Amino acid sequence: MTHAIHTEAEPLHEPRSFWTKYVWSQDHKVIAIQYTVTAFAVGLVALVLSWLMRLQLGFPGVFSFIDPGTYYQMVTMHGMIMVIYLLTAIFLGGFGNYLIPLMVGARDMVFPFVNMLSYWAYLLSVLVLMASFFVPGGPTGAGWTLYPPQAILEGTPGSGWGIILMLVSLVLFIVAATMGGLNYVTTVLQARTRGMTLMRMPLSVWGIFMATILALLAFPALFVGGIMMLFDRVAGSSFFMPAIVSMGKHLNYEGGSPVLFQHIFWFFGHPEVYIVALPAFGIVSDLIATHARKNIFGYRIMVWAIVIIGVLSFVVWAHHMYVSGMNPYFGFFFATTTLIIAVPTAIKVYNWMLTLWRGDIHLTVPMLFAIAFVSTFAIGGLTGLFLGNVVIDVPLSDTYFVVAHFHMVMGVSPILVVFGGIYHWFPKITGRMMDDRLGKIHFWVTFLGTYAIYFPMHYLGFLGMPRRYYAYDGYDFIPSSAHDLNTFISLTAWAVGLAQLAFLYNMARSAIKGAHAGSNPWRATTLEWQTPETPPRHGNWGPVLPVVYRWAYDYSVPGADQDFLPQNRPPDDAGAVGDLTVQRVEGSVS
């Protein structure tokens, strides 16, 4: 087993100026904040786009500046920003960067300079994406899945510079994710402090670790697909472009396969669901255990469930493609694997419920968001069982039922975890508490509001209301109640969006004027709460690294003098082991 012993003898390269401390920083904590701030900034763009989309759907024809082309551009950019540039970046780049070294007892990531480069590559990818709003034709409007041939053919909004900048931005993002991912994996495997075995790591680390492995294996598919489509668009190749006649004219394409791109995209796309979900699973596990004052139920099973979900995520991708003309035998295979992957996911839900059972539950703001995640993800998962069945998926595939399912699982659920995690670790990051009253207002408006938005969409889907339509005038099969629901959903979406601005205000104000938190306000057991200083300084641990004696979930231990035992607290009945209470992890320790 590898420990971070060697880091004791290595000098710490302290930042010597404002620029090296806060801009070109190699400190994992500063880089995590840079990732988070950038992700929130681009997320606000996606929020505004969703507001504008709902204006059109709720009040069709009222706002003349939203024409069909603009609407499809907003749909595309909203989806891509939320899935890739917000959620993936904030879970891996934000939470991953901040938590991994602190939770495993390391001083920093093993490659700090590469870690810094990963952020700047991510920022560059965001800037390239945002630049597409200002080029002739605007951003691409091909849909967030970017399916060819329409993505690069004239007539599709943004088929010129828009799609080119989108693909270049994705390539840059994948470069950033690869640099960061190699850091996260290597740090977990090589830089754990003494006593931090793999089976003593918090589930947050396990979730981020497994998600990073998925990213390192899945992102290359999107990278290659993006490069190939760039060649199709710029160089006239035909990787994905079949022979096409447009307006009576034969285009210079032949022999390509649009379905090939769908396979490449979804081979990345379904693991991407778990690249976002697995860190959320881990974070929620830690929030529930801490705020229920109870050890996590079935820790080893939870770890193996994370691993099994990660492996199975690579054999379910084609359930997104049932309507592409798939052989029925392949449909049966992917429907079966989709049902199988639900088993370890359900185990995690059961274990969360059993952890809550008879726990000393404290309904803090982080706990509220954690419980809301469990219910939301369970409901979204149940609707996923509908769509995993070929017979049911085919009629529902292009309806609002898919929009509802996707947002419950991939939109609302992970965002709830992001908020819960920020409320939970904000005291460690800043040394101050967030305002509890504003936090609970933010929670209830967000939680109830998102249910008011997406529950009715399931009904719209069963009515057969198509998704991705700019307007619904003149469709006799759509009743008037559907239009009324769209108006209600739009008004609710605006209210929920405004609540997020209250969250940003709470976060900014609390960082300056919030109540002082102390070193461990939640009385948590994991190592990040045991640092000598709060917020942790560069190097995290002072002159010596901590020693770990126990797992991460010693809550409410019978006979203990308090209801939690930190991981670095030595056993009370010390013998030879007790000598470790004064033993420092020096370079000579093996």
N, C-alpha and C positions, 0 to 999 in steps of 0.2 A: 504494500500500500504506500502511496506517495503522499508526503506531507510537505508543508511549506516551510520546512526547517531552514533551508538554505537562504531564505530571505532575511534572516536575522543579521547575517554578515554583510549583506549588500547595502550600500549607501542609498538613502532616499534622496531623490533629486527634487528638492523643494522648489516650487515656482518662485522666481525672483522679481517678477513684475506683474502688473495688472494683466498684461496680454498673455503671459504664460500661465497665469492662475485662472483667468475667466474666459479667455478666447481660445488660444492655442493650448488648452489645458490637456494634460495627460492623466489627470485625476479622474478615476472612474465615476466619482460622485458628480463632478462638474459636467462630465460628458453625458451622464444620465439626465441631468437637468436640461442640458442643451437639446438632447433628443426630445424630451418631454415638451419643452416650450415650443420647439419647431413643429412637433406633431399637433399640439393644440392649435397653433397658428393656422396650419393648413386645414385642420379639422373645422375651424371656424368658417373657412371658405366653403367646405362641404355642407356645413349647417345652413349658410346663406343660400346655397344652391338648392337645398331641400325645401327651404321656405318658398323660393321662387317657383319650384316645381309644384308645390301644393297650392300656390296661388292660381296656377293654370287649371289644375285638376278640380279645385274647389269652386272656382269662379271662372269657368271657361269663357274665353273671348273678351273678358273685361280688361285685361292688361295687354295692350297691343304690342308692347315691346317683347313679349314672349311668343315668338312664332314657332312653327314646328321644328325648324332646324335648331333654334336656340334651345328649345325644350330638350331635344335629344342630346345636345352637347352638355346640358346641365345634368341629365341622368347619367351620362357616361362619366363625367368628371366627379360627380358625387360618389358614385359607386367605387371607382378606382381609388379615390383619396381615402375613403373610409376603410376599405379593406386592406390596402397596402400601406399608404403613407401615414395613416393614423394608427390603426390597431396593431399592425405588425411592428411598426417602429416603436410604439410606446411600450408594448409588452417586452420585446427583446432589447431594444436600445435604451428604453427608460428603466423599467423595472429590472431587466436583466443586468444592465450595467451597474445600477445602484446596489442591488441586493446580493448578487453572487459573491463578490469578494468579502462583504461584511458577514454574510451568513455562513461562509465556509472558513472564515478566520484568516483571510489573506490580506495583504497590504494593498493590493490593486490587481488589475488584470495582468496576466503574464506578459502581454505585449502592449504596454501603454501607448506607445507611439502609433501602432497599427490601430488601436482603439480610437485615438484621436482622428486618424485618417478616415476611419469608418464613418464618424459623424459628419465630417466635411464632405465626403462623397454623398451621404444621405441629403445634406443640405443642398448640394449641387443638383441632385435629382429633383428635389422639390422646386428649386428655382427654374429648372428647365421645364418642368410640368406647368408651373405658373406662367411661364413665358408664352405657352400656347394660347393663353387668353388674348394675347396682343399681336399675334401674327395674322396675316391675311387669311380669311376664312375661319379663324378662331379655332378652338380646341376640337378634337375629334368628337363626333357624335355617333360613333359606331356601336355604342353599348359598351359597358365596362368589360365584357368578355372579348371585345375586339375581333369578332369573327370575320374572316375573309369569306368571300371576295368583297363584300360591300364596304369593309373598313378602308380599303384603299382605292375604291372606284369613284370616279366623279359622280356627283349627285348626292353622296353622303357628306354631311357637314364635316368640315375639317379634314377632308381626304387629302389635302396637300401637306402643309407644314404642321397641321394639327396632329395627324397620326404619326408623322416622323418624330416630333418632339415627345409624344407620348411613349413611343418605343425606345427612344434614346434615354428618356427619364427612367423607364423600367430597367434598362440595362445598367444604368448607374446605381439605381437602388439595389440591384442584386449584387453588384460589386461591394457596396457598403455592407449589405447584410452578410456577405461571405467573410469579409474582414472581421466584422463583429462576431459572427458565429464561431469562427475558429478560435477567437479569444475566449468566448464563453465556455466552449467545450474543453479547451486546454486548461483553463483556470479550474474548472470543476475537477478534472482528472489529475492535475499535477500540483495544485497550489492549496489544497486543503490543509488546515492546521492539524497539529497532533491530536489524535483521538477522534477526528471527524471522519468516520468511515462513511461509505456510501449510504449505509442504512441508518446513519444518524443525521443525514442531511434533511433539512426542512423540505416539505413537499413543494414549496415555491421554487426551490432550486431544482428539484426533480422535473417539475413541469417546464421550466424555462430550458433546462438542459435537453430534455427530449424534443421540445419544440425546435431548438436550434439544430439538432441533428436532422429533423425533418426538413428544415429550411435548407441546410447544406445539400440535401439529397434532391429536394423538389425544385428549388429555384433554378438549377441549371436547365431544366426542361423549359421554363419560361424564358430564360436567357437565350437559349438556342432558337426557340420559336420567335422571339422578338427580332433577333438578328436575321433570321430567314425572311420574316415579313418585311423587314427593312430592305432587304435585297429585292424582294418582289415589288416593293413600291418605288425604290430609287433606281435599281439596276435592270428592272424588267425581267427578272427571273420568274419561275413558275413553280415554286415549292408548294404553294397553297392555291394557286390560281389555275382553274381549268380553262379549257377553250370557251371563250365568252363572245357573244354577239350583243353589242350595245347600240341601240338606235340604228339597226341595220348594218353596223360596221363591225367587222371582225377585229377584236383587240389582239395585241401581241402576247397572248398568253396561251399555253396549252399544256396539258398533262399533269397539272397540279391537283392537290386534293384538299379542299376546305375541311373535310372531316379529319384529316391528319392534324390540322391545327387544333381542332376541338379536343382530340386526344392529348396533344401536347399541353394545351392549356389546362385541361381538367386533371391531368396527371400531376400538375402543380397545384391546381385549384382546390382539390379536395384535401390534400395534406395542408394547404393553407388554412383551411377551416380549423385544423387542429394545431397549427402553428400559433393561432390566436387562442384556441380553446384550452390547450394544455397548460400554459402559464396561468390562465384564469382558474383552472381546476386547482392548481397548486396554491395560488394566493388565497382562494376561498377556503381551502382546507386550513390554512394558517389563521385566517380571520376567525373562522368558526371555533377552532380549538382555543384560541386566545380569549375570545369574548364569551365563550360558554364555560370557560375555566375547566376544561375537560380534555383529556388526551384524545387524540384523533382515533377513531375506531378503525381497526384493521389497517394499520400503517403499511405493512408489507403488501397486503392486497392492493392498497391504493397505489403503491409504487409499481407493482406489476401491471395494474390496470393502465397506468400511464404508458408503460412500455408497450403493452399489447395494442392499445389504441394507436400508438405511433406506427407500429408495424402494419396493422390492418388498414391504416389510412391510405396506403399505397395500392390497395386492391379493391377500391370501391368507386374509383373516379368516374366510371362510365354510367353510373346511375344518373348523372347529369345529361346523358345523351340518349335516353330511351327513344326520343322522337327523331333521332338522326338516321333511322333506317337500320337499326341494330338487329343482328341475327337473334332470334328468340332464345337460343341456348346461351348466348352471351348475356342477354337480359336476365335470364334465370340465375346465372352465376353472380352477376353484380347485385341482384336483388337479395340473394342469399348472403353475400358478404356484408351488405348493408345491414341486414338483420343481426348478423353475428357481431359487428362492431358496436351494436347497441348494448350488448351484454356487459362488457367492462365499463361502459359509460353508465349503465344503470347501477352497477355495483358501487360506483363512486357516489351516486345520489343516495343509495341506501346507507352507505357509510357516513355521509354527512348527516342524514336524519338520525342515525343511531348515535352519532357524536352529540347531537343536540338533546337527545333523549335523556331526561333527568339531569341535564347540565345546569350549572349556575349561570343562566343566560343573562347577559348584560346587553340591553337593547341600545347600545351605542350606535352612532352613525355608521361606522364600518360594518357592524353586525347587521344592521338593517339592510345594507346593500348586499351583504353576503347571502342573507336569507332570501332576498328578492332574486338574486341570481339563481339560486337553487330552483325556485318555483318557475322562473321564466325559462331556464334552460330545459327543465323537465317538460314543460308544455311545448316548447319549440321542438324538443326531441320527439314527442309523440306525433306531432304533425309531420315530422320527418319520416316516420314509419309509413305514413300514407304515401308520401312521394317516393319512398324506396321500393314500393310495389309497382311493377310495370303497368298493370291493368288500371290502377288508380292514377298513376302519374301521367299517363298519356292525355287524358282529358283535362287534367288540372295544370299541366306543365306551363301553359302560356296564360295563366290566370293570376288574379291577385292572391290566390292561396299561396303561391310560391313566394310572392313578395312578403306576405305575412310570416311564413315559415322562416325565410332567410333572415328577415330582420329580427325576429325573436331569438334565433340561434346565434347569428353572426353579427347582429347590430346591437340590440338592447342588452343581451346577456353579457358580452364582454365589456361593454361600456359601464354597466353596473359594477363590474369588478374593478375597472380602472378607477372609478370614483371611490369605491370602498378601500382600495389599496392606497390611494392618495390620502384619504382621511386617516387611515391607520398609520402610515409612515411619515406623514407630514411633520409630526413632532420630532422625529429623528432627523429629518432633513433640515429643518429650520430652528428647532429648539422651542417652537411655539405651537399651541393648540389652535385648531380651526374653530370658528364659532359654532357651537353645538346647535343653537336655535336655527341659524341660517342653514346648517347642514341638514337638519330634519325637514325643514321646508323644501330644500332642494330635493331630498329623497322622495318625499311623498308626491310632489308635483311630477317628478321624473317617472317614478314607478307607476302611479295611477294613470298618468298621461300617456305613457307608452302603451299600456294595455288598452286605453281608450282609442289609440291610433290603430293598433295592429289586430286586436280581436275582431273588429268589424271587417277587416280585409279578408279574413277567412270566409265570412259570409259572402262577400263580394266574389270571391273565387268560386264558391259553390254555385253562385248565380251564372258563372261563366264569363264574368267581366274580364276582358283581356288586359294584360299588363303591357306597358310600354306604348300605350296609345296616347297621342297628344290630346285628343278630344273624343267624346262619346256621343255626339249628336247623331240622331237618325238611326240608332240601333234599337229596333223594336223589342229585342229580347232582354234589354236592360231596363228594369223598372225604375220608376221615379225615385223609389226609396234608395236606390244605389247612388243617384246624384245627390240626394240629401245627405247620405252617409259621407260622401266625398267632401262635402262642404264642412260637415262636423269634424272629419279627420283633419282637414286643413287648418281649421281654427285651433284644434287641440295641438297640432304640430307646432304652431306658432307659440302657443303658451309653454309647451315643453322646451322649445328652443330658448325662450327668454329665461327660463329657470337655469339654463346652463350659464348664462351671463351672470346670474346671481352667484353661481358656484365660483366663477372666475374672480368675481369681486371678493368673495369670502376668502379665497386663496391668497389674493394679492394683499388684502388688508391684514389677514392673520399673520402673514410673513413679517409684517412690520409691527403690528400692534396686538397680536394675539397673546393670550396668557402664556406665561412660561410653563413649559411642559415637564421639566425635569428630565432625568436620564431614561426613565422607563415608565411612562404614564399608564401603559396598559398592563403592566406587570407580566411581561412576556418572557418566555424562556430562551428564545433563539439569540444567537450571538450578536446580531446587529444592535440589540438593545443593551449590550454589556460593554460597549466601548468606553474608554476612559473619559471621553468628552462628548458632549452633544451640542451641536452637530459634530460628527467625527472630523478630525483634522486629516491632513494629507498623511497617508500611511496607516490610518485607521486606529492602530493599536498601541502607539507609543513605542518604547524600546523593546518590548517583548510581545510575542503572539500569545493568544489565549490557548489553553489546553481544554479539550472537550472530554467530559466524563460520562455523558448520558445522551439519550436521544432528545429530540426537539419538543417533546410534548409531555413533560412531567408537570401536569397540572393536578391540583387537589390530591396529592400523594398522601395516603394515610400516615399519620405520625410526624409529618413534616412540620416545621415551625411556621411555614407560610404556604399559601395555596399554589405556589409555583416554585420550581427548582431550575434555575438557569443552567444552560448546557455546560458552562464553565465552572459550575460549583462542584467542589470535590465531594466524594462520599463522606458522610459524617462518621461512619465507623471505619476510620482510616487505620490502616496498618502500613504495610509497605506501599500500598497505593496512596495512602495519605501523604507520603513524602512529596508527592507531586504538587501539593498545595504551595510549596515554596520553590519547586524546581522550575527553572526557566527553560524555555525551548531554545537552547543554544545550538550553534552549528555542530557541536560535538555529539548531540543527542541523536541516536540512530532510530 
